[in-house]
Each structure stands twice: as C-alpha cells, then as structure tokens.
Amino acid sequence: MNRALETGDAARSGADMAPVQLGIGLNAVIVSVKDKVPFVLTVPQKNPDELLGLPSGPFDPRHHRTFELGLRAFVKEQTALHLGHVEQLYTFGDRDRYSLAKAGEPHMVSVGYLALTRQTPESERLLAQQGARWRPWYDFFPWEDWRGGQPALLDSIIQPNMNGFCKVPEPDSGVFQELSRKDRYQLAFGIGTLEWDEERVLDRYELLYGAGLMYEALRDGQPKAAERGDLPDLGEGLAHDHRRILATALSRLRAKLKYRPVVFELMPPEFTLTDLQQTVEAISGRHLHKQNFRRLVETGQLVEQTGRTSTATGGRPAALYRFRRDILKERPAPGLRVSLL
C-alpha cells in the first residue's frame, strides 16, 4: 500500500469514513439569438435567497429512462419549452458547487446539457407564465463581447487585478509544474504576442474566479475574494455554479460553429446571409469579414437560395436562403470555417 495513502486513511475520523450521499442533477443551458443578441434562459430558484439560475432538476430513474429524457421533461415543466437540438456538455461534481446546500443533503453531481432553440411569440407567452426569462449572456460575461472592439474593462479592471494576482507565489506542485498563473492568464486573455481565442470562455472565467474577482468567489468564501472586501463590476452572478456551467457551454458552442452546422438551429427556416452572419457574430463575440463570410458559406454549399427575397431591412431586397441539409450526408464536418476579425 502507498505509505501516504495509508497515513491519510489512518488519520480520518469515523465521520469522514461515513458514506457520502450523492444525487444526480441535470442542468440545461438553453441558447437563442434574437436581434443580434445571444440569450440564455434563466429560471427562479426554489431558495428565494439565490439568484436566477439555469433550468435544472434531479434525475429520477423511476420516471426517466435516460438523462436526456429527464432533462427534456423538467425543462418542459419549468419553461413550457419543447427542446430541439440537445447535447451533453460535462459532468460537474466539485465539492462546494451548491452554495446554499444544507447539512445532511446529498452532494449533487450535475450533468450539463447545451440546447439551442428559437424565440417565438408563443414561447415568450409560455415562458412568462412560468417565470422563466431570457437574459443576454453577455450580462454574465461582458469581457467576451468584442463586436464593438476590445471591451474597456479588460484594461481598466481585469488587467490590473490579474497582474497583482499573478505576482502572488503559487504552491510548488513538484516536478511536473503546471503553467504559472502569468502564463495561464496570458494564454487565456491573449496578452502580449498571443491572440484572443474566443473559445477560452471557461479558462477566463476560472482564472477570474481564482483571483477572487467573481461574485461567486465571494459568495463561496473563496479566500482571495474575502481579502478584497469589494468586487469589481464583472458581470452578473448566477445561482450555485451555473455561471461556470454557462461558460462551459459558450466555449463548446463557439468551437462547434467551426465544424458543425449548429448555427442553423438558431435560424428561422428562411434567412438572409446578413442574418446568418450577425447570428454567428453574436455567438462568437467577434466581427466577421463580410465578403469572406459570404464566399465561404456559398462555396461551402451550406445554404441554398429559396428564390424569394426579403425587404425587412428597408433597403434593396435581399435574397433568402435556407440550410441545405444534404450537406450532412456529403461532408463529415460541415462547419463555418471562417476567420474572425
């Protein structure tokens, strides 16, 4: 037996050796885009002291044959939505992930899911009845929206605070030392000669949490946040670890834009190329080169013209397109391979 393990086991108290009760929860990150704004669906939590959170519920094998069926069932119950595209994200099981958990309650291990949908007048009415709300996701991650240029808070708030955090010595992790805080910060935020990578949403959130700059860090009693005494204005918090789950979903969705046609789950049956470009920009948080975007979409045969036009913009009529579903049979990875500017 490993000596360190043997010593550690001997030091445990009887209470520490007691079985730990586990529960399985399901969380849904439900995304839509409307009027160039990306939204995420939020719902009130059972505990009135908590902030808004993601739709969530327990998995009950007596009633749910699979995780996904359970997810669809409670999302319909909480929001009245029938979900379309759904995919599993990640399993979240950190020890302190539920901030207001009571003594004796089971530790909840949550399976996160990403779902894409469209907002309609009927769905808006149903959501209002359930108390669910669409919230712009950049309310929770304001540093992620570069469509108007680099967000000012990166220089005014994040950089000076992270520079101080990076100067604090880290515990030695042995021969296989991880990247330093400074290295991780520069890589995640594109500092110096490095470029901003829109897919590193989760890396950035976790660094800001570790530096004690997030609301959740203060709420969870994170030492760095307690030392500060105040918090900078870095977006709104969510219940429990739901902002971390949301960051995971944004990272996944931004990456999938490039190799799967998931963006069309957010589009109406017919759309203009401008509509499509603005939806991609809303998700990625970056502007796209208009001519390059149109050329790649058309030459990639992702869309086809319907023969109709739209005058919704008030200018000259714009051609209407639809997703060409045959592309799914023709190519294994028909994504939007575009360069972000």
N, C-alpha and C positions, 0 to 999 in steps of 0.2 A: 504493500500500500504506500502511496505517496505520503511522505512524512508531514508535509504541510497540510494535506487534507486530513490526516489522522489527528493532528493537533487541533485543527479547526473544528472537527467533529466533536472532539472531547470537550471543547470549550463551550459548546452550545448548551443552552439551558433546556429544560423539559418543554417550556413554552415554544422555544424555537423549533423543536422537533415535531410539534403538533402538526397534523395535516393542514394544508392550506386549501381553503375552498376557492374554486375557480368557477367563473361564469363566462359564457361566450356572448359577446355583443356584436352587433352589426352596425356599421356606420356608413351613411351614403353621402358622397359629395356629388350633388346634382347641379350640373352646369348648364347655363343657357347664355346666349348672346342676343342682345336687343339694342338697336340704335347705337351700335359701335361700343356698347358697354358689356363686358363679361360679368355674369351674375352667378352667385351660388345661393342655393336655397337654405334658409335657416328656420329653425323652429324654437318655440319656448321650451325650456327645460322643466321637468317636474319640480325641481327645487327652485322656488322663486328667488333665492339669493344668487343663482347662477345667471350668467349671460346667455344670450342666444347661442344655440349650438346647431350641429348638423342633425338631420333626421337619424334616429338611432333606436335600437330596440334589442332585446335579448333573443338569442336563438333558442328555440324550444323544439327538440327533436320529436316531441309527441305530436306537434302540429305542423312542423316544417320538414319536408323531405330533404331539402338542400339549403345551404346558406343563402343562395341567391333567391330561392322562392320565399324564404323567410324575410329577406330584405325587401323584396317587392311587396310582400303582404303588409309590413308595418309602414312602408313609405306610402302606400295607398291609404292606410288608416290615418296617418298623421298629416298627409298633404293632399289626399284625393287624387294624386298623380298616378297614371299608368306609365311606368318607365319603359323606354325603348332600349337603346344600347346600354349595357351594363358590363363592367369588367372588374375583377378583383384587383385591389391595389397592393395590400401589405397587411401584415398582422401586427397590431400594436399591443404590447404587453408590459410596458415599463411599470415598475413597482408603484410609483406615485401618480399614475396617469389620471386618476379621478380625484380632483382636488377636494371635494366635499364628501368623500366616502366615510361612512360611519363605522365605528368599531364593530367587528363581527360580520360585516357584509363581505360577500365573496369578492375576490380580486377579479376584475373584469378584463379579459383578453378580447380585444375587438378586432374584427376583420373588416377592413375598409374597402369600399367599392366606389368606383367612378361611374357616374351615369350622365348621359347627355340627352337634352330634350329641348323643345322649343316652347316659348311662351305664347299662349293664345288667350283671347278674351275669356273663353270658358274656363281655362286652367287658372287664370287670375281670380275669377269669381270663387272657384272652389278653394284655392289657397287662402283667400281672405276669410272664408268661413272656418278654416282650420287654424287660423292664427299664424300660418307659415308666411315667410317674407322672402322675396328675392333681394339679396344685398350685393352691390358691386364688389367683386372680390378684391379690387384694389383698395377698398376701405380697410382691408386687413393686411395688405402688403403694398403700401404706397410707393415703396422704393422699386417695385417691379415694373412700373409703367413708364417706359421710355419713349412713348409716341410723341411727346412734346419736348424731347431732348432729355438729357440726364436729369433725374429728379434732384432738386436743390438739397433735399435733406441728406443725400449721400455725403456731400461735402460739409454741410453745416452741423449735422448731428452724428451720423454714423461714423464717419472717418475719425473725428477727434476722440470719440468714445472707444472705438475699436483700437486705435493706436495705443491708448492707455492700457487697454485690456491685453494687448499683445506684448506689452513690456513686462507683465507680471510673470515671474518664473513658473514653469509647469513642473509637476512631479515627474521624476525620471521614470520612464516606462521600460528601461532596460536596453538591451542591445538593439531590439527592433523598434527604435524610437519612431513614433509617428511624425508626420509633418508638424512643424511648430505652429503655434497659433497664428503667427505672422504669415507663414506660408499658406495656411488654410484660408485666412482672411483674403490674402491677395488673389488666391485661386478662385474663391467663391465670388468676389466682387470685381474681378478684372482690374486689379491695381497694377500700376507701372506699365510694363510691356505686355501684360496679359489682357485679353479681351473679355468683355462682359459676355457670359454664357447664360442665355435666358432659361436654360433647363435646370440651373442650380438653385432653384427656389428653396428646396428643403435645406441645402447646405447653408444658405444665407440665414434662414430662419433659426436654425440650430446654433449658429455662431452668435447671433444676436441674443438668443435665449441664454446661452452660456455666459455671455458678457453681462447678463442682468438687465438688458435693455427692453425686454418684453414684459407686458402686463402679466402674462402667465408666470414669468420667473418670480415676480414679486408675490403673486398670489400663492405660488407653490413653496414659498420660503427659501428660494434659491439664495445662497449667501451673497453673491455679487449684487443682486438686486436689493437685498436688505442693507448692504453697505451704502448704497447710493442715497437712499432716503427719498428720492423722487425718480420719476421716469420721463424720458423724452417722449415726444408725440410721434410714435412709430406705429400708427395704425390701431384699429380696434381689436380687442381680445375676443375670444370665443370660450365657451364652456369647456372644462376639462382639458384634454389635449387635442381638441378639434381643430385648432389653427395649425398644429403640426400635421394632422391628417389632411387638411386642405392644402398645405404646402406640398405634401407628397403627391396629391392629385394634380396640382398645377405642373409640377415637374414632369409627371408622366404624360399629361396631355400635350404639353409643349413639345416633348420629344416625339410623341406619336404623330404629330402633324406632318413630320418629315418622311414617315414610312408607311402610314396607313391613312386612308381617306376619311378619318373620323370627323373632320370639319363638316362634312355634308350631313351628319346627324343633327347639326345645329342650323342648317339652312332650310328654307321652305322648298317645296318641290321645284319651283322655278325662281331664278335669281339672276341678277346681272353680275358681271365679273367684278364690278366695283363693290357690290355687296359681299361677294366672296372674299375679296382682298381685305376689306375692312373687318370682316369676322376673323380672319387669320391674324391680322394686326392686333385686334382686341385681345386675343388669346396669348399671343407671343409678347405683347407689350412693346413691339418694335415696328417701325415703318418698313414697308417693302418697296422695292423699285417697281414702279407701275408697269413699265414696258416688259421688264424681265419676268415679272409675275404672270402677265397675260401670255407671254410667249411660252413659258414653261407649262402653264395649265393647258393651253390649247395643244401644243406639240406633244404633251404627255397623254393626251386623249382622255383626260379625266372628266371632261364635260362635253356636251353636245348642244347645239342650238335647238331651240324649240320651234323656231320660225315666227315667234311673237316678239314684241318689243314692250318696253315699259317707259312711261313718261313721268314716273313718280319723282324724278329729280328736278323736274321743271325745265330741263334743257332739251337738247335733241334726243329723240327716242334711243334707248339703249337696248341692245339685243338681250333676250332672255335665254338662259341656259338651264340645263338640268344635269345631275350627276349621271355619268354613263356607267351603269352597273356592270356591263360586260367586262370592264377593266379588272374586276375582281377575279375573273376566270383567266385573264390573259397575262397578268403580272402578279408575282407574289407580294410585292411591296409597293403598291401604287400610291405613294405619298406625295406631298407638296415639297419637292426638293428645291426650295427657294433660299436665296441668300437674304439675311436680314441686314438692313442698313441702319 
